[in-house]
Amino acid sequence: MPRKWFSRPVKVVLAFTSLGFVIMIIGSHFWWEAVINGQSTLNSQLIPRFLETCYSSDTLTNEKLKSLMFPDGTDVRRLAEDHIKRKELLHKTCKAGPEENFFEDAREAVTEGNQFLIDDVHRLLYCPIEKVGCSFWKRVFVLLKDQQQGKSVFNLSGVAVHRRWGLFNTSASKPFLLKYFYLQSYTKFLFVRDPYERLFSGYIDKIFTPSYQTQGLSEHIRQHFGENLQPAAMGDRKLANQTTGSFSCVTSVSFSEFCRYVTNDIGVAVNAHFTPMYAKCLPCHVGYDFVGKMETFRDDTNFILTAAGVNVTSVLGPDSSFQTENDLSIMRDVTNRVFDVIISDTRKCFHKANMLRRTWATFQIRGYLSIHKKFPVSDEEAENLTSEQFLNLAMKAYENSGSREECMRQRKTAILEAFYNIPRSLLKKVEFFVQKDCLLFGYECNVDQRFPENQAPQPVFKFDTMI
């Protein structure tokens, strides 16, 4: 008699197991096709009724309109319409051309590359993008995970949050199918910003302002894309070995050198802070429910958190103080980071007074301090300042820097000055570098429109004299 390898009950179990596996594979395939075509929809059980009305109702009574307002008078229906338009633009743009023009394989990238932040209580999935409110949202997710960490998001240190990934629940170590589950059933969102402004912000934050990354990045950029073989005698550029020409203490890089680095076509890897936004979060492959923008950051933040059922006031504090608290929180984090670098600078590459002057200029460039608020102490006095003393000086200047509108115009001037100061041929390369983000997220990136040749502003910041 032939040998019976399996009994009948075992065969039945194996048959059903195999059938279940096939059904799962087929089902996941069709679901994934829906995801990459942007057909993921809002989970109605997670969205409060008044927000469902925003998405579905064509007409609203005055009474209903009043209920669709945030306490500060913001029209929630208008915000909902903005998000719908952003999603429609994404869907239209992704469908307009071959997807390979935008992305590599989505399955591999989403399951292996991206580290989404996860909040299981409110069923939120956030794709962080550096220099687009990333530090802020990481602090939000820390509070959502453990409310005892602080009374509001502004009580948490952005520096500490960045250094402690253990504070977050991320998709990095999750099993393959669990990641699929999150993408299918959680409310997914990301934040984007004007690509030119993001690039400039990355330069100011990671190159111009002293940080633990500044020296390594500066040395790397100067070695590959330096405008001169020998560093210019400005700021604290210096050579450790004049004979070999090794750049061991380079702490300054011009914006032009930086732009050559990010647009390089020689295979030099670009730091994640400057990688295009589409490559970070794959918006053509993940059906995001919300696309927030830095330009409407406060309103979009309130909208997304409210939609998820989060008590916004408990996380962000009173709405009236949002902008001020956010500004001061960033200034505090930058100051602490700069003093950490100065204290740990064993090679003495940084001159303290120069670094504090540059940090003061950073606050002016970012629109926190008026350009008319000069650095208030001498270099000798600066050498003896503590972080608390420097921060107090900066906060006092912040309180007396005029209207926010004026400071924002100052910030725009800084951005214009920086891009007008690089060669036109390089500016065209930057345009190509940011083009896909512009198409997907609705920004104007044509350099002839953004930076007309005959409309260069009068130099105010004079970056080359600062570095």
C-alpha positions in Angstrom: 0.0 0.0 0.0 1.2 3.5 -0.8 2.3 5.5 2.2 -0.2 8.1 3.5 1.7 11.3 4.3 -1.2 13.2 5.7 -4.5 12.2 7.3 -7.8 13.6 6.0 -8.2 16.2 8.7 -4.7 17.6 8.1 -5.4 17.7 4.4 -8.6 19.7 5.0 -6.7 22.2 7.2 -4.0 22.6 4.7 -6.5 23.1 1.9 -8.4 25.9 3.8 -5.1 27.5 4.8 -3.9 27.6 1.2 -7.2 28.9 0.1 -7.1 31.6 2.8 -3.6 32.6 1.8 -4.6 32.9 -1.9 -7.6 35.1 -1.0 -5.4 37.3 1.2 -2.9 37.8 -1.6 -5.6 38.6 -4.2 -7.4 40.9 -1.7 -4.2 42.8 -0.8 -3.4 43.2 -4.5 -6.8 44.9 -5.3 -6.6 47.0 -2.1 -3.0 48.1 -3.0 -4.2 49.1 -6.5 -6.8 51.3 -4.8 -4.1 52.8 -2.6 -1.7 53.7 -5.4 -4.6 55.2 -7.4 -5.4 57.5 -4.5 -8.8 55.9 -3.8 -8.4 55.6 -0.1 -11.3 57.4 1.6 -11.9 59.0 4.9 -13.1 56.6 7.6 -16.5 58.0 8.5 -16.4 56.5 11.9 -13.3 58.6 12.7 -14.5 61.9 11.4 -17.0 64.0 13.5 -20.4 64.5 12.0 -19.9 68.2 11.3 -16.8 67.5 9.2 -18.6 64.8 7.3 -21.1 67.5 6.4 -18.2 69.6 5.1 -17.3 66.9 2.6 -20.8 65.9 1.5 -23.3 68.9 1.8 -23.8 71.3 -1.1 -25.9 73.7 0.9 -25.8 74.7 4.6 -28.1 76.8 6.7 -26.8 79.8 8.7 -27.1 77.7 11.9 -25.1 74.9 10.4 -22.5 77.4 9.2 -22.1 78.7 12.7 -21.4 75.2 13.9 -18.7 74.8 11.3 -16.5 77.4 12.9 -13.4 77.1 15.1 -13.5 79.5 18.1 -11.4 82.0 16.2 -13.9 82.2 13.5 -12.1 80.0 10.9 -14.6 78.4 8.5 -14.1 74.7 8.7 -16.0 74.1 5.5 -13.5 76.3 3.6 -10.7 74.2 5.1 -12.4 71.0 4.1 -12.8 72.3 0.5 -9.1 73.3 0.5 -8.1 69.8 1.4 -10.4 68.3 -1.2 -8.8 70.5 -3.9 -5.3 69.5 -2.8 -6.3 65.8 -3.0 -7.9 66.3 -6.4 -4.7 68.0 -7.7 -2.6 65.1 -6.4 -4.9 62.6 -8.1 -4.9 64.5 -11.4 -1.2 65.0 -11.4 -0.4 61.4 -10.6 -2.7 60.3 -13.4 -1.3 62.7 -15.9 1.9 60.8 -16.7 3.6 57.5 -16.2 4.1 57.0 -12.5 7.6 55.9 -13.0 8.4 59.5 -13.8 7.7 60.2 -10.1 8.5 57.1 -8.1 10.2 53.7 -7.7 8.2 50.7 -6.7 5.6 51.7 -4.2 5.3 48.4 -2.4 8.9 48.3 -1.4 9.1 52.0 -0.6 6.1 52.1 1.7 6.8 48.9 3.5 10.6 49.3 3.8 11.5 53.0 3.5 9.0 55.3 5.2 8.7 55.6 8.9 5.2 56.8 9.6 4.3 58.0 13.1 1.3 56.1 14.5 -1.3 57.1 17.1 -3.5 54.1 17.7 -5.9 55.9 20.0 -7.0 58.4 17.3 -6.0 56.1 14.4 -3.7 58.6 12.9 -0.8 57.9 10.5 1.6 60.8 9.8 4.4 60.9 7.3 7.1 63.3 8.6 9.0 65.5 6.1 12.1 67.4 7.4 11.7 71.2 7.4 7.9 71.0 7.1 6.8 71.3 10.7 8.4 67.9 11.5 9.6 68.8 15.0 6.2 70.2 15.9 4.3 67.1 14.8 6.7 64.7 16.5 6.0 66.6 19.8 2.2 66.3 19.1 2.6 62.5 18.7 4.6 62.3 21.9 1.7 64.0 23.7 -0.9 61.8 22.1 1.0 58.8 23.3 1.6 60.1 26.8 -0.3 63.1 28.0 1.8 63.4 31.1 4.9 64.5 29.1 3.8 68.1 29.2 0.8 70.5 29.4 1.1 71.4 25.8 3.3 70.6 22.8 5.3 73.7 23.4 6.5 72.4 26.8 8.5 69.7 25.1 12.0 70.1 23.8 12.2 69.7 20.0 15.9 68.7 20.4 15.1 65.9 22.8 12.2 64.6 20.8 14.4 64.3 17.7 17.1 62.4 19.6 14.7 59.9 21.2 12.9 57.8 18.5 11.8 55.5 21.3 9.3 58.1 22.3 7.3 57.3 19.1 5.2 54.4 17.8 6.5 54.1 14.2 5.9 51.8 11.3 9.6 51.0 11.0 9.6 47.7 12.8 6.0 46.6 12.1 5.3 43.4 10.1 4.5 43.8 6.4 0.8 43.1 6.6 0.4 45.3 9.7 1.7 48.2 7.7 -0.9 47.5 5.0 -3.5 47.5 7.7 -2.4 51.0 8.9 -2.5 52.4 5.4 -5.9 50.9 4.8 -7.7 51.9 8.0 -6.0 54.8 9.6 -6.4 58.5 8.8 -3.2 59.4 6.8 -1.8 62.9 6.5 1.4 64.8 5.6 2.5 68.5 5.5 4.2 70.2 2.6 5.5 73.7 1.9 6.8 75.8 -1.0 9.8 73.9 -2.2 12.0 76.9 -2.6 11.3 78.0 0.9 11.9 74.5 2.3 15.3 74.4 0.6 16.3 77.8 2.0 15.0 76.8 5.4 17.1 73.6 5.3 20.2 75.7 4.5 19.6 78.2 7.3 18.8 75.5 9.9 21.4 72.8 9.0 24.3 74.8 7.5 24.1 78.5 8.4 23.0 77.9 12.0 25.4 76.0 14.2 24.2 72.4 14.9 25.7 69.0 15.5 25.3 68.4 11.7 26.8 71.7 10.6 30.5 70.8 10.5 30.1 67.4 8.9 27.8 68.7 6.2 29.9 71.8 5.6 33.1 69.8 5.2 31.3 67.4 2.8 29.8 70.1 0.7 33.0 72.2 0.6 35.1 69.2 -0.5 32.8 68.4 -3.4 31.2 71.7 -4.4 33.4 74.4 -2.9 33.6 77.6 -5.0 37.4 77.9 -4.1 40.0 75.2 -3.5 41.1 77.2 -0.5 38.4 78.4 2.0 37.9 82.1 2.0 39.1 84.1 5.0 35.8 84.9 6.5 33.9 83.7 9.5 35.6 80.7 10.9 36.5 78.7 7.8 40.0 77.3 8.3 42.2 74.5 7.3 43.5 71.9 9.7 46.4 71.2 7.3 47.5 73.9 4.9 49.7 71.5 3.1 47.2 68.7 2.3 44.3 71.1 2.0 42.0 69.0 4.2 38.9 70.8 5.3 38.7 69.6 8.9 37.2 72.8 10.5 34.9 74.1 7.8 31.8 75.5 9.5 30.5 77.8 6.7 29.1 77.1 3.2 27.6 79.7 0.9 24.1 79.2 -0.4 25.4 78.9 -3.9 27.7 76.0 -2.8 24.7 74.4 -1.0 22.5 74.6 -4.1 25.2 72.9 -6.2 25.3 70.1 -3.6 21.5 69.4 -3.6 21.3 69.6 -7.4 24.4 67.6 -8.1 24.4 65.0 -10.9 27.6 63.2 -9.9 26.0 60.8 -7.5 26.8 62.5 -4.2 24.1 61.5 -1.8 21.9 64.4 -0.5 21.0 64.7 3.2 17.4 63.8 4.0 16.6 67.3 5.1 16.9 68.4 1.5 15.4 65.4 -0.3 12.3 66.3 -2.4 9.0 65.9 -0.5 7.4 63.5 -3.0 10.3 61.0 -2.5 9.8 61.1 1.3 6.0 60.3 1.4 5.0 58.9 -2.0 1.8 60.8 -2.4 1.0 59.1 -5.7 1.0 55.7 -3.9 -0.5 56.5 -0.5 -4.0 57.8 -0.5 -3.5 60.6 2.0 -6.7 61.9 3.6 -5.2 65.3 4.4 -2.5 67.3 2.8 -1.6 70.2 5.2 0.5 73.1 4.2 3.0 75.3 6.1 1.4 78.3 4.6 -1.8 77.5 6.5 -0.2 75.5 9.3 -2.3 76.6 12.3 -5.6 76.1 10.5 -4.6 72.8 9.0 -3.3 71.5 12.3 -6.5 72.4 14.1 -8.5 70.9 11.3 -6.7 67.5 11.2 -6.6 67.1 15.0 -10.3 68.0 15.3 -11.2 65.6 12.5 -9.4 62.9 14.5 -11.3 63.7 17.6 -8.3 65.2 19.5 -8.9 67.8 22.2 -6.9 70.5 20.4 -6.7 72.9 23.3 -5.2 70.2 25.6 -2.4 69.6 23.1 -1.8 73.1 21.7 -3.0 75.4 24.4 -5.2 78.5 23.7 -5.5 79.2 20.0 -4.7 82.9 20.5 -1.2 82.1 21.7 -0.4 79.4 19.1 1.9 81.5 16.8 3.8 83.2 19.7 4.3 80.0 21.6 5.5 78.2 18.4 8.0 81.0 17.6 9.4 81.1 21.2 9.6 77.3 21.3 11.7 77.3 18.1 14.0 80.1 19.4 14.5 78.1 22.6 15.3 74.9 20.8 17.8 76.7 18.4 19.5 78.4 21.3 19.9 75.2 23.3 21.2 73.4 20.2 23.8 76.1 19.5 25.1 76.1 23.0 25.3 72.3 23.0 27.5 72.6 19.9 29.7 75.3 21.5 30.2 73.3 24.7 31.0 70.1 22.8 33.4 71.7 20.3 36.6 70.0 21.3 38.4 71.0 18.1 37.6 74.6 18.7 36.2 75.1 15.2 33.5 77.5 16.4 34.1 81.0 17.8 31.3 81.6 20.3 30.7 85.3 19.6 30.6 84.6 15.8 28.2 81.7 16.4 25.8 83.8 18.6 25.9 86.6 16.0 24.9 84.0 13.3 22.2 82.7 15.5 20.8 86.2 16.0 20.9 86.6 12.2 19.0 83.3 11.9 16.2 84.7 14.1 16.0 87.7 11.8 16.0 85.7 8.6 13.2 83.5 10.0 11.1 86.5 10.8 11.3 86.4 14.6 13.4 89.5 15.1 13.3 92.8 13.2 16.3 93.4 11.0 16.6 96.7 13.0 17.3 94.8 16.2 21.1 94.6 16.2 23.1 92.1 18.1 23.0 93.7 21.6 26.4 92.9 23.1 30.0 93.1 22.1 32.0 90.1 21.1 33.8 90.1 24.4 30.5 90.1 26.3 29.1 87.4 24.0 31.9 85.0 25.0 30.6 85.1 28.6 26.9 84.7 27.8 25.0 81.7 29.1 22.2 80.1 27.0 19.6 81.6 29.3 21.1 85.1 29.0 21.2 84.9 25.2 17.7 83.6 25.0 16.4 86.4 27.3 18.0 89.0 25.0 16.4 87.3 22.0 13.0 87.1 23.6 13.1 90.8 24.6 13.9 91.7 21.0 11.1 89.5 19.8 8.6 91.3 21.9 9.7 94.6 20.4 10.1 93.6 16.7 6.9 95.2 15.3 4.0 93.5 13.6 4.1 89.9 12.4 3.2 91.0 8.9 6.4 93.2 8.8 8.6 90.3 10.0 7.1 87.9 7.4 7.9 90.4 4.7 11.4 90.5 6.0 11.5 86.7 5.8 10.4 86.8 2.2 13.1 89.3 1.4 15.7 87.0 2.9 14.5 84.2 0.6 14.5 86.4 -2.5 17.9 87.7 -1.7 19.4 84.2 -1.3 18.1 82.9 -4.6 18.8 86.1 -6.6 22.4 85.8 -5.3 23.1 82.5 -7.1 24.0 82.2 -10.8 21.0 82.0 -13.1 22.2 78.7 -14.6 22.2 77.2 -11.1 18.8 78.6 -10.3 17.5 76.7 -13.3 18.9 73.5 -11.9 17.1 74.2 -8.6 13.9 74.7 -10.6 14.3 71.2 -12.1 15.1 69.8 -8.6 11.9 71.1 -7.1 9.7 70.6 -10.1 7.9 67.4 -9.1 7.0 68.8 -5.7 5.6 71.9 -7.4 3.4 69.9 -9.7 2.0 67.6 -7.0 1.4 70.2 -4.4 0.3 73.2 -6.3 3.3 75.6 -6.1 4.7 78.0 -8.7 8.3 77.0 -9.4 9.1 78.7 -12.8 12.1 80.8 -12.0 11.1 83.5 -14.5 7.9 83.9 -12.6 9.3 83.5 -9.1 12.6 85.4 -9.6 12.3 87.8 -12.6 15.7 88.9 -13.6 15.0 92.6 -13.4 13.3 92.5 -9.9 16.2 91.6 -7.6 15.7 93.2 -4.1 18.2 95.5 -2.6 20.6 93.5 -0.4 19.5 93.6 3.3 21.0 90.5 4.8 24.2 90.2 2.7 24.7 86.5 3.4 28.3 86.3 2.2 29.3 88.7 4.9 27.6 86.6 7.6 29.4 83.2 6.9 
